[in-house]
């Protein structure tokens, strides 16, 4: 009977430890930003729009003009 009791205690403790570790990993990965081609394109478009509104020349446009 003692063996069954300690097996249940051990199983419960290991389950709780695994649960806490999974929660810790999940909390750490909340702040991770996934880089995708769509997100990169959207960020680049927003940066170009902000530069155009601010009156600053677009760096890619000035590079193209310097080459020609």
Residue pairs with C-beta under 8 A, 6 or more apart in sequence:
48 58
48 60
51 57
51 58
51 59
52 58
